[in-house]
Amino acid sequence: MISSLIPTLSSELKTKLARPLKIGRVEIHSRVLQSPLSGVTDLVFRRLVRRYAPESMMYTEMVSAKELHHLQELPTIMAIAPNEDPISIQLFDCRPDFMAQAAQKAVAQGTNTIDINMGCPVNKITKKGGGSSLLRQPEVAEAIVKAVVDAVDVPVTVKTRIGWDDNEINIIDFARRMEDRGVQMLTLHARTRAQGYNGTARWEWIAKVKQALSIPVIANGDIFSVEAAIKCLEITNADGVMCSRGTLGYPFLVGEIDYFLKTGEILSPPTTVEKLQCAKEHLLGLWEYKGQRGIYQSRKHLAWYCKGFPGAAELRDYLSQIESVEQGYKILDRAISS
Ligand SMILES: Cc1cc2nc3c(=O)[nH]c(=O)nc-3n(C[C@H](O)[C@H](O)[C@H](O)COP(=O)(O)O)c2cc1C
């Protein structure tokens, strides 16, 4: 570990962030959260992130309330490992009754909070009235929140964007409506739906929403480093930050930011060997948990770990074709020993 004075937090912010994050009656002892990432934040990934950030809130991949309504068994993406805490199950759909039923199933799984996805930009979902399209139908969003709040006794949170496009940035009004309906925390991905994941996150909107609400507001978008987290917190006065793409192939990020907020010190970054050892662990975890399907899913993760060192591109090519743990281990062990 190395001490650093590079980023600084104002003492006012430092004092605020040293207190637990309160989501209704749930207290979280970290101001850094791991976002829901479809196809990524299964319990194997969360276990790796949690090793470095044991007190941080983690989210499942988004779960379709509609599919859940028709399924006899719960999908594996809703699985929570024993002792996983704090954890939130994220749900999406546009039907209040399905969302309420799904929320009750999520509570039975042991979730600490229910998060409602109102930010997904994917056509398949917005065309059916879910995800970010709810920004254009605030009455439906309100009805969903009301139904879910009435159905469960855990806090209900919302994750959304600043608006549909540059002509429809309605987040201040929308966020107020969510708070009025009983939402206990709002996470704001500071892009419009039209932006997708492009362009920069417009943190100034998070600052405006923070000013307009009394519930905690979590800043999301472009938190790729400790420095970015500090800058974002200073600009927005948000109650915490949520990391997303910055954790792909880098499950250390949430812990690095959390450590800085708690100690004022910068952890030394993992070496390439440590990253590749983590990749091996990720691969084994996916195999043990999902079998052959886990091996196929591991290919993208392994490629994400291989960045920024000599030979990384070649390594990515090999790893993107693996069929077994043994094959992946052989390739990674060769890279580690070289
Ligand atoms: C592969 C991928 C999957 C995602 N899945 C979800 C999801 O299931 N639920 C959700 O609310 N957001 C999802 N997001 C959005 C992220 O949580 C986050 O809001 C977005 O990436 C912005 O943060 P960033 O700029 O730090 O990546 C996903 C993003 C990516 C890249």
The ligand as a Gaussian input file, in Angstrom:
#p B3LYP/6-31G(d) Opt

LIG

0 1
 C      -22.448000      -5.147000     -20.081000
 C      -23.346000      -4.190000     -19.329000
 C      -24.460000      -4.692000     -18.683000
 C      -25.296000      -3.837000     -17.963000
 N      -26.363000      -4.364000     -17.284000
 C      -27.124000      -3.567000     -16.495000
 C      -28.188000      -4.098000     -15.706000
 O      -28.468000      -5.307000     -15.697000
 N      -28.897000      -3.218000     -14.942000
 C      -28.622000      -1.878000     -14.912000
 O      -29.282000      -1.117000     -14.198000
 N      -27.618000      -1.348000     -15.641000
 C      -26.871000      -2.157000     -16.416000
 N      -25.821000      -1.623000     -17.121000
 C      -25.497000      -0.200000     -16.965000
 C      -24.437000       0.010000     -15.872000
 O      -24.881000      -0.478000     -14.626000
 C      -24.058000       1.500000     -15.726000
 O      -25.206000       2.233000     -15.409000
 C      -23.413000       2.064000     -16.987000
 O      -22.484000       1.165000     -17.535000
 C      -22.750000       3.424000     -16.723000
 O      -21.630000       3.348000     -15.913000
 P      -20.109000       3.344000     -16.543000
 O      -20.008000       4.539000     -17.441000
 O      -19.234000       3.448000     -15.312000
 O      -19.958000       2.052000     -17.244000
 C      -25.014000      -2.452000     -17.902000
 C      -23.901000      -1.947000     -18.587000
 C      -23.078000      -2.789000     -19.296000
 C      -21.872000      -2.235000     -20.003000

